[in-house]
Amino acid sequence: MDKTGFYDWVTALLPQEYAGSGLMLGIMIAMTPGFFAWKHYNRWVEKKLNVTGKYYEDGFYKQPEKKPKDESSSD
């Protein structure tokens, strides 16, 4: 991304005193596709290797699992 001049373009959009913030914003924007691809690559590897576990984001986005009712306890 640096060779394309993207970081210079982002920092040029902001006033000189905010050039550091613009650079940080440019870095975050440039890294977003890489993080997305890395997440899906890791999920694919875990699926191929049968890795089980709980993902951190599942606690926020996934619907809670409903526990089956225990029919033997109803007397």
C-alpha positions in Angstrom: 0.0 0.0 0.0 2.9 2.3 0.6 4.1 2.0 -3.0 0.7 3.1 -4.3 0.8 6.4 -2.4 -2.3 5.5 -0.4 -0.9 6.6 2.9 0.3 9.9 1.5 -3.1 10.5 0.0 -4.9 9.8 3.3 -2.6 12.1 5.3 -3.0 14.9 2.6 -6.7 14.9 3.2 -6.3 16.1 6.8 -4.6 19.2 8.2 -0.9 19.0 9.0 -1.4 18.7 12.7 -3.5 15.5 12.2 -1.1 13.8 9.8 -0.3 11.1 12.3 -4.0 10.3 12.8 -4.5 10.2 9.1 -1.6 7.7 8.7 -3.0 5.5 11.4 -6.4 5.6 9.7 -4.8 4.7 6.4 -2.9 1.8 8.0 -6.2 0.5 9.5 -8.0 0.7 6.2 -5.1 -1.0 4.4 -5.0 -3.9 6.9 -8.7 -4.6 7.0 -8.8 -6.9 4.0 -5.8 -8.8 5.3 -7.5 -9.4 8.7 -10.7 -10.6 6.9 -8.7 -13.0 4.7 -6.7 -14.3 7.7 -9.9 -14.9 9.7 -11.4 -17.0 7.0 -8.1 -18.9 6.3 -7.8 -19.8 10.0 -11.4 -21.0 10.1 -10.7 -23.2 7.0 -7.6 -24.7 8.6 -9.5 -25.4 11.9 -12.3 -27.1 9.9 -9.8 -29.3 8.0 -8.0 -30.2 11.2 -11.2 -30.7 13.2 -10.3 -28.1 15.8 -13.1 -27.4 18.1 -13.6 -24.6 20.5 -15.4 -21.4 21.2 -14.8 -18.3 19.2 -14.5 -15.0 21.1 -17.0 -13.3 18.8 -19.6 -16.1 19.2 -20.5 -14.7 22.6 -21.6 -11.4 21.0 -23.1 -12.4 17.7 -24.3 -16.0 18.0 -27.8 -16.8 19.4 -27.5 -18.7 22.8 -28.0 -22.4 22.5 -31.2 -23.7 23.9 -30.8 -26.6 26.3 -33.1 -29.6 25.6 -35.7 -30.2 28.2 -34.9 -33.2 30.4 -38.0 -35.4 30.0 -37.0 -38.0 32.6 -37.1 -35.5 35.4 -40.9 -34.8 35.1 -42.6 -37.2 37.5 
